[in-house]
Structure formats: structure tokens, C-alpha cells
Amino acid sequence: MKRIKHSPEYIKDILGKVVKKLEAKKRGNKGEILKSWSDITGDIASHARPVIIKQQVLTVEVDSSAWLYALSLKKKKILEEIKKAVGEEKIKDIRFKIGEVQQ
């Protein structure tokens, strides 16, 4: 068996590579959506907030049945904007549910 000689790498270089890979995987996570949420939804952001992403489905809590209905009508447009912001492959659908929206 032939041995391949490698020069040692600094731990900071290895960690840098790992961090870059992890950041790439985070694209489309809840944090990124939260950052973009108010830009995407405008005034709606005070009545609705993203709470979880599971199997590429974003769940958004809204503070009333009126907002649930209104957002259901705007679902397609909101989904398009989220896909533009975080990546087409990360979010496939949005579900709205009534919950507590903290200001």
C-alpha cells in the first residue's frame, strides 16, 4: 500500500471549511426566512410569523381567522417571494394556522 504524504493543516483552516459547508446547508432555514419575512410580507408581518420548516413546508402562525383567510388568498405570491429569497429547492409549500404572534 502506497502512503500519500500530506502536510498538516491548521485547525482554523479546517474549521473554516466546515463552517462554509454548514452555512451553505442553512440556506432556506427559519432564520433566513425570518430575516426576509417583513420585506416579503410588509404590514402582514405584524399579524403572521414563520414558526417551523418541516419537510420543505413552512408553517406560519397568524393572529386571527381573518388574517388566515387573507393570507390563504395571497399564498401563491408569498411562496414565490420566499423561494426567491431563500432558494427554490428549500420551501415547497406554506401552511397557515392560527396561533400567537408575538410583536
Backbone as CSV, one residue per row, in Angstrom:
resi,resn,N_x,N_y,N_z,CA_x,CA_y,CA_z,C_x,C_y,C_z
1,MET,0.835,-1.166,0.000,0.000,0.000,0.000,0.888,1.239,0.000
2,LYS,0.593,2.128,-0.895,1.389,3.333,-1.018,0.821,4.419,-0.108
3,ARG,1.665,5.047,0.652,1.257,6.122,1.552,1.327,7.459,0.827
4,ILE,0.301,8.241,1.007,0.296,9.583,0.448,0.671,10.531,1.573
5,LYS,1.677,11.335,1.303,2.106,12.278,2.321,1.336,13.580,2.169
6,HIS,0.761,14.010,3.265,0.049,15.284,3.300,0.725,16.177,4.326
7,SER,0.773,17.412,4.014,1.284,18.330,5.021,0.144,18.629,5.995
8,PRO,0.465,18.859,7.234,-0.593,19.120,8.225,-1.337,20.417,7.904
9,GLU,-2.621,20.416,8.248,-3.434,21.609,8.056,-3.696,22.266,9.398
10,TYR,-3.798,23.556,9.387,-4.145,24.272,10.605,-5.622,24.037,10.916
11,ILE,-5.917,23.932,12.195,-7.298,23.695,12.617,-8.219,24.836,12.163
12,LYS,-7.715,26.063,12.139,-8.551,27.185,11.705,-8.966,27.030,10.240
13,ASP,-8.102,26.450,9.417,-8.450,26.222,8.016,-9.512,25.142,7.875
14,ILE,-9.374,24.105,8.674,-10.348,23.010,8.646,-11.711,23.520,9.123
15,LEU,-11.698,24.265,10.232,-12.951,24.804,10.756,-13.602,25.767,9.780
16,GLY,-12.787,26.547,9.095,-13.322,27.463,8.091,-14.079,26.724,6.998
17,LYS,-13.518,25.604,6.554,-14.178,24.798,5.522,-15.489,24.210,6.045
18,VAL,-15.463,23.737,7.281,-16.668,23.151,7.878,-17.758,24.209,8.020
19,VAL,-17.395,25.384,8.498,-18.369,26.465,8.671,-18.985,26.856,7.335
20,LYS,-18.190,26.944,6.284,-18.729,27.285,4.964,-19.733,26.240,4.485
21,LYS,-19.422,24.966,4.718,-20.351,23.902,4.313,-21.651,23.988,5.103
22,LEU,-21.536,24.246,6.406,-22.733,24.358,7.236,-23.579,25.559,6.836
23,GLU,-22.942,26.666,6.531,-23.677,27.857,6.102,-24.409,27.603,4.794
24,ALA,-23.792,26.861,3.903,-24.436,26.541,2.631,-25.682,25.683,2.870
25,LYS,-25.608,24.775,3.836,-26.751,23.918,4.139,-27.878,24.681,4.819
26,LYS,-27.550,25.771,5.492,-28.554,26.538,6.219,-29.425,27.379,5.303
27,ARG,-29.040,27.533,4.060,-29.825,28.348,3.143,-31.261,27.827,3.137
28,GLY,-32.207,28.711,3.434,-33.602,28.298,3.496,-34.048,27.919,4.879
29,ASN,-33.213,28.147,5.864,-33.646,27.815,7.208,-34.545,28.901,7.755
30,LYS,-35.108,28.634,8.922,-36.051,29.562,9.527,-35.431,30.936,9.751
31,GLY,-34.187,30.984,10.173,-33.518,32.259,10.423,-33.461,33.130,9.190
32,GLU,-33.149,32.530,8.077,-33.080,33.292,6.827,-34.460,33.783,6.404
33,ILE,-35.467,32.954,6.618,-36.827,33.356,6.273,-37.291,34.484,7.189
34,LEU,-36.959,34.384,8.478,-37.336,35.447,9.408,-36.730,36.790,9.005
35,LYS,-35.474,36.758,8.556,-34.820,37.993,8.114,-35.562,38.615,6.935
36,SER,-36.048,37.790,6.041,-36.705,38.269,4.827,-38.207,38.486,5.004
37,TRP,-38.768,37.961,6.074,-40.225,37.922,6.241,-40.877,39.297,6.123
38,SER,-40.375,40.283,6.855,-41.022,41.600,6.813,-40.859,42.261,5.446
39,ASP,-39.739,42.005,4.772,-39.571,42.537,3.416,-40.551,41.889,2.446
40,ILE,-40.767,40.606,2.617,-41.641,39.865,1.720,-43.108,40.224,1.971
41,THR,-43.491,40.320,3.243,-44.911,40.451,3.571,-45.356,41.858,3.936
42,GLY,-44.421,42.759,4.194,-44.792,44.131,4.538,-45.554,44.208,5.849
43,ASP,-46.712,44.875,5.829,-47.517,45.067,7.044,-48.069,43.760,7.607
44,ILE,-48.153,42.763,6.784,-48.674,41.467,7.225,-47.791,40.862,8.323
45,ALA,-46.520,41.213,8.328,-45.568,40.636,9.274,-45.983,40.839,10.728
46,SER,-46.752,41.872,11.009,-47.196,42.095,12.387,-48.357,41.173,12.771
47,HIS,-48.907,40.454,11.802,-50.031,39.552,12.060,-49.699,38.088,11.796
48,ALA,-48.504,37.829,11.291,-48.127,36.454,10.946,-46.626,36.280,11.114
49,ARG,-46.219,35.067,11.513,-44.788,34.802,11.646,-44.498,33.339,11.318
50,PRO,-43.385,33.106,10.643,-42.966,31.728,10.359,-42.557,31.052,11.651
51,VAL,-42.956,29.794,11.838,-42.615,29.101,13.079,-41.771,27.852,12.874
52,ILE,-41.945,27.159,11.761,-41.184,25.918,11.567,-41.146,25.556,10.085
53,ILE,-40.075,24.888,9.709,-39.973,24.301,8.376,-39.785,22.807,8.588
54,LYS,-40.692,22.029,8.035,-40.595,20.574,8.166,-40.925,19.959,6.819
55,GLN,-39.999,19.185,6.311,-40.144,18.529,5.009,-40.499,19.549,3.919
56,GLN,-39.778,20.650,3.923,-39.895,21.709,2.928,-41.243,22.445,2.961
57,VAL,-41.959,22.320,4.070,-43.223,23.033,4.247,-43.034,24.042,5.370
58,LEU,-43.266,25.303,5.051,-43.159,26.378,6.032,-44.511,26.562,6.708
59,THR,-44.524,26.481,8.034,-45.740,26.741,8.788,-45.674,28.161,9.325
60,VAL,-46.736,28.907,9.089,-46.825,30.300,9.507,-48.025,30.442,10.434
61,GLU,-47.784,31.004,11.618,-48.877,31.278,12.539,-49.414,32.673,12.271
62,VAL,-50.740,32.800,12.294,-51.409,34.087,12.107,-52.263,34.374,13.329
63,ASP,-52.544,35.659,13.572,-53.213,36.016,14.822,-54.734,36.041,14.781
64,SER,-55.337,35.769,13.632,-56.802,35.737,13.576,-57.264,34.959,12.349
65,SER,-58.532,34.575,12.382,-59.088,33.855,11.237,-59.179,34.761,10.015
66,ALA,-59.355,36.055,10.239,-59.398,36.993,9.112,-58.060,37.010,8.376
67,TRP,-56.956,37.035,9.132,-55.634,37.012,8.502,-55.349,35.646,7.893
68,LEU,-55.846,34.594,8.487,-55.681,33.258,7.917,-56.303,33.213,6.523
69,TYR,-57.494,33.752,6.406,-58.172,33.789,5.116,-57.430,34.691,4.120
70,ALA,-57.053,35.877,4.574,-56.371,36.825,3.689,-55.054,36.249,3.163
71,LEU,-54.297,35.602,4.033,-53.015,35.020,3.607,-53.218,33.807,2.710
72,SER,-54.285,33.080,2.944,-54.586,31.946,2.064,-54.786,32.422,0.626
73,LEU,-55.398,33.591,0.476,-55.605,34.158,-0.855,-54.298,34.623,-1.481
74,LYS,-53.332,35.008,-0.645,-52.040,35.504,-1.131,-50.942,34.442,-1.090
75,LYS,-51.307,33.226,-0.793,-50.331,32.147,-0.583,-49.365,31.979,-1.759
76,LYS,-49.882,31.937,-2.952,-49.040,31.701,-4.126,-47.971,32.784,-4.265
77,LYS,-48.363,34.034,-4.107,-47.426,35.160,-4.236,-46.383,35.126,-3.113
78,ILE,-46.810,34.858,-1.886,-45.877,34.797,-0.758,-44.881,33.656,-0.970
79,LEU,-45.375,32.516,-1.418,-44.498,31.369,-1.670,-43.464,31.698,-2.741
80,GLU,-43.874,32.356,-3.800,-42.930,32.761,-4.854,-41.835,33.666,-4.305
81,GLU,-42.223,34.635,-3.473,-41.259,35.572,-2.905,-40.294,34.884,-1.937
82,ILE,-40.798,33.952,-1.158,-39.932,33.204,-0.232,-38.938,32.359,-1.017
83,LYS,-39.394,31.732,-2.071,-38.497,30.928,-2.901,-37.395,31.787,-3.516
84,LYS,-37.740,33.002,-3.929,-36.724,33.916,-4.463,-35.700,34.269,-3.392
85,ALA,-36.171,34.465,-2.169,-35.299,34.909,-1.075,-34.386,33.805,-0.557
86,VAL,-34.894,32.576,-0.471,-34.116,31.520,0.195,-33.730,30.352,-0.696
87,GLY,-34.257,30.318,-1.885,-33.914,29.220,-2.787,-35.118,28.379,-3.146
88,GLU,-35.246,28.131,-4.407,-36.381,27.388,-4.966,-36.559,26.011,-4.331
89,GLU,-35.431,25.361,-4.041,-35.472,23.973,-3.576,-35.746,23.821,-2.084
90,LYS,-35.718,24.893,-1.318,-35.820,24.784,0.134,-37.246,24.761,0.666
91,ILE,-38.134,25.526,0.062,-39.518,25.611,0.521,-40.439,25.251,-0.642
92,LYS,-41.269,24.237,-0.422,-42.180,23.789,-1.477,-43.624,24.222,-1.235
93,ASP,-43.966,24.502,0.034,-45.352,24.859,0.339,-45.382,25.685,1.621
94,ILE,-46.501,26.358,1.832,-46.737,27.120,3.055,-48.069,26.668,3.629
95,ARG,-48.106,26.533,4.945,-49.357,26.247,5.646,-49.560,27.338,6.682
96,PHE,-50.779,27.851,6.750,-51.116,28.876,7.720,-51.981,28.258,8.812
97,LYS,-51.738,28.687,10.053,-52.574,28.235,11.159,-52.702,29.360,12.172
98,ILE,-53.780,29.347,12.903,-53.976,30.366,13.918,-53.088,30.053,15.117
99,GLY,-52.415,31.085,15.601,-51.523,30.922,16.747,-51.242,32.263,17.376
100,GLU,-50.272,32.272,18.245,-49.893,33.508,18.926,-48.743,34.167,18.184
101,VAL,-48.974,35.368,17.738,-47.952,36.114,17.011,-47.410,37.184,17.954
102,GLN,-46.144,37.027,18.319,-45.530,37.981,19.244,-44.960,39.155,18.467
103,GLN,-45.160,40.338,18.972,-44.662,41.554,18.339,-43.241,41.823,18.725
